[in-house]
C-alpha cells in the first residue's frame, strides 16, 4: 500500500510540534512560523505551487533573500530572522528524511553593522539622576549603575560589606560577576556621596556587612524587574524615552572612553570583561559622529581651495 506523502502544511505542523517539544517559547515558534510562511508565499507566487523540501535549491533561497532586499526593502535583521527560520525547518526536514540536502547551507546571512551602545547623553543622564534625588536608595542605585558600569545582577547581589568608602576614595567589590569573576571597582566622589547618604540615612542595617545593600519595604531588592520599574518611573518624570538598565552600563563605558581615549584594557577590567574584543563596540563611531567628520572634510577642502 502506497502512503500519501505529507503536505507542506503537515510538515509545517510537524516541525512546530518538534519546536514545542524542544521547549521553544511561543514567541520563537510564532517567529519561525512567520519566516517559513513568508518563504512559502514567495515560492507559490514565483512558481505557482507549494514547494516540497526536496525541490528547493540554494538558488531559490538566494532569490528569495534578494527579493526581500530589492523588492520589499525589508530590514537586514528581519531577513536574517526569516533565514534562521528556514534553516531550522530544512535541518529538521533533512533529519526526518523529507529532503536529501539542506538548500540554506550555501546562503549566508546579511552582515549587520555593530550595534551602537545606547548611552545617555550628559544632559539626559543628569535629568534622570535629578528625578531620583528625593529618594536616597534609588538615587544611590542609579549613581552606582552610571558611575561603575556594574551589571544589574552584580548590583543586586551586593552586600553592605562590599562597599568601602573612605574620606578621599572608595571601591565596591563584585564577588560573583559574570562567569564567576571577582573584581574591585573604584567609586567616584558622586557615587561615594550618594552611597554614604543612603547608608547613613535610609539603610535599616548599615553596620551589618552581610546585609543586602539594597533594601525595600519587604526586605532585600533582588529582582531585575525592580530596577527596571525604577528606571521607567524616573525616566518618565524626567521626560525621557524609556531607559533600560544596560543603557547605564553603556553610558559608563562611553563616558570612560571619552575621558580616557584608547584605554580598552582599563575599561575591560572595570566592566568585568576578559576579552578586549568585547569592549571594542564602544570605540565604534555613531552615525552622527561620522556625519560631523565628513563635514569637516568638506570644510577643510574648501579652505584649501581658497588658499590655492
N, C-alpha and C positions, 0 to 999 in steps of 0.2 A: 504493500500500500504506500503510495507516494504522499509524503507530507507536504502540506502547503507551506511555502516559505513565509516567514513573518513579514508583515507590512512594516513600513517605516514607522508608523505610529506605534506598532507593537514594540519595535526596537527602542524607540524613544522611552516608552513606559518602562521597559525592562532596565534601561540604563538609569533612569531616575530612581527606580526602586533600588538598584545597586548603590547609588549615591546615598540613599536614605539608610540602607543597611550599614554603610561605611561611616555613618554618623555626621554626614554633611548637614549644615544648617539649612533651614527653609530658604534663607536669603541666597545661599550659594546654589541650591537646587534651582531656584527661580532664575537666577542669573545664567546658569548653564543652559536651562531650557530655552531662554530667550535667545542665547547665542546660536544654539542648534536650529531654532525656528527661523532665525534670520538667514542662515545658510540654506535651509530647506526652501524658503520662499524665493531666494535669489536663484537657486538651481531650477526650481519649477518655472519661474519666469523666463529664464535663459533657455532651457531645453524643452519646456512644455510638459514635463512629467516629474514625479518624485524620483529621488535618487535611491539606489541601493548602495550599501557601503562598498561593495566590490567594484562598482562602476567609477567611483570618484578617483580622479587623478590629481597629482600635485598641481598640474596646470589649472584645474578648476579652482582649487583653493587660492592660488595666486591671483586668478582673475576675480574671484570674489573679494579678496583683500583690496585689489586695485579699484574695483567698483566702489567700495566703501570710501576709499580715499578721494578718487577723482569725481565720482558722480554724487555720492551722498554727502561728501565733506565731513565724514564722521571724525571725531577726535581720536588721536592715536591710542589713548587709554581705552576707549570704547572698542576699537578694532582689536586691540590686544586681548581684551577680555573675551570677545567673541571667539578669537583664535584659540584661547585656552579652553573654552567650552568645546569647540570642535575637536581639539586634540584629545581631550578626555574621552569624548564619545568614541573616536576611532580607536583609541587604545583599548577601550572596553570591547568594542565590536570585534577587534582582532583576537582578543583572548577568548571570545565566545565563538570564534570560527566564522564570523559573518564577512570577513574580508581577509585577504592574504597579506596585504601591505597597508601601512598607515600613510595616507596621502599628505598628512600635515607635517611629516618629519622634515621634509625638504623646504618648508616655508617658515621663514624667520619672522619674529615679532618686530614691530617698529621700535627702534631705539628711542627712548624718551630722554628729554633733557633732564639733567639732575634737578631734583625737587628743591626749590628755593626755601631756605629756612623762613618761617613766618615769624619774624622778630617784630616786636612792637617798636615803633618809633619812640624817641626820647620823650616827646610831649605826651604820647598816649600812655606810656608807662607811668609817668608822673600823675596823670589823671586817674589811672587805675589805683595807684597807691594812695592817692589823696582821698579817694572814695572810701577806702578801708581804714583810714586813720582813727576813726572813732571807736574801733574795736581792736583792743590790744592784741588778742591772739591772731585774728585774721590778718592784721597789718604785719605782724611779725612773720607769719607764714608766707605772705606774698613777697615780703622783703627778702626772705631766705631763698625762695624759688628764683627770684630775679637776680639775687646777688651771689648765689653759689652755683646755680645750674644743676642742683640736685634733681633726680628723677622723683616723681610723686611717691612711688613706693619707698624710696630711700628716705624721703622727708617724713612719711607717716610712721616709719619704723624707728625713728629717733627716740631716745630716752633723755631725761634731763641730764644725766651724766655724760652724754655725748657732746654736750655744748660746753666749751671752755672759754670764758670771757675774762680778760684782764683789762687793766686800765688803758693800755695802748694797743692791744692785739686780741685776737681770739681765733678759734677754729672749731669746726664741727667734725666729728669722727663718724664716718659711714662704715659700719661694721659688716654689713651684708649687702654690698652693691650687686649690680647685675653680674651674673657669673660667679658670685661669691666673693667679689673683690672687696678689699679693705682700702680705704684712703682717708686722708685728712684734708679738709678744705678750709683755707683761711676765711675769716669773716671780716668784711669791710666795716667801717665805722657806722654806716647807716644800718647795717644788719645787726651789729652788736647793740646799738641803741634800742632798736625795736625789740630784740630778744630780751634785753635787760628789763625793759619796761613791762613786758609781758610776764616774765618770771617773777618780778618783784610785786606787781600789782594785780595780776589776774590768774596766775597758776595756783591751783589748790595745794600742791605738794612740791614746792620748788627745792626743798632740801633733800629730797629722796632721789638719788641718782638713777634708781631703777624705775621711776615713774615715767609713764609716757610723756613726751614733750608736749604733745598737742592734746588738750583735754576739752571736752564739751560737757553739756549738762548731764549726759548719760555715760560719762567715762571717756576713755581714750578715743581719739579720732583715728579710725583705722581704714576707712574705705575711700577709694579714689573719688567716688561719686560726691563725697562731702566737699572735696576741694573743687570739683567741677561746679557744684552748686554755688560755692562762694565766688568763684570767678564769674559765673553767669550774673550773679547778683551785683557785684561791684562794676562789672563791665557795663551793665545796664544803667547803673547810677552815674557812671562816668560818661555815658553817651557814646560808648564804643561798640564796635562789632563784637560778637561773641569771642571770648579768649579761652583757648584750651590750655591745660596745664603745661603741655610740652612747648607752647609758644614762649613761656617764660624761660625755659631752658635754652631755646634758640636765642632769646633776647640776651641772656647772659653771654652765650658764646659769641654772638655778633659784637656786643659791646667790648668784650675782652680783646678780640682781634682788632677792632678799631683802635684800641688803646695800645695794643702790643702786636703790630703787624708781623706776620710770619711766625709767631710763636705757637706752632701747632703742637709741639711737644708739651708745652705748659698747659695748653687748653685740653689736650687729650688726658693729661694727668688729673686735671680738675674735674673733668666730666666723667672720669672712670672708664675711658676707652683704652684698650690695649693696642689698637692699631691707629696709625696716623691717617690711614685712608678714610676712616670713619669721620674724621673732623674736616676732611678736605672740602666737604659741602659748604662749609662756612666761608670758604675763600671764593666761591663762585659768585661772580658779579650779577646783580639783578639787571633786568631789562632796562630799568631807569638809569642805572649806572652806565650801561653800555651806550644808551642814547646820549647821555651827557658827554661821554668820552668821544663819541663820533662828532658831536657838535664842536668840541674843542679842536678836532682835526680841521674842520671847515674854517673855524676862526683863525687857526694858525696858518692855514694855506692862504687865506685872504690877506693876512698881514704880509706874508711872503710875496704875494703878487704885487702889493702896494709898494714894497721896497724895491722890487725889480722893475 
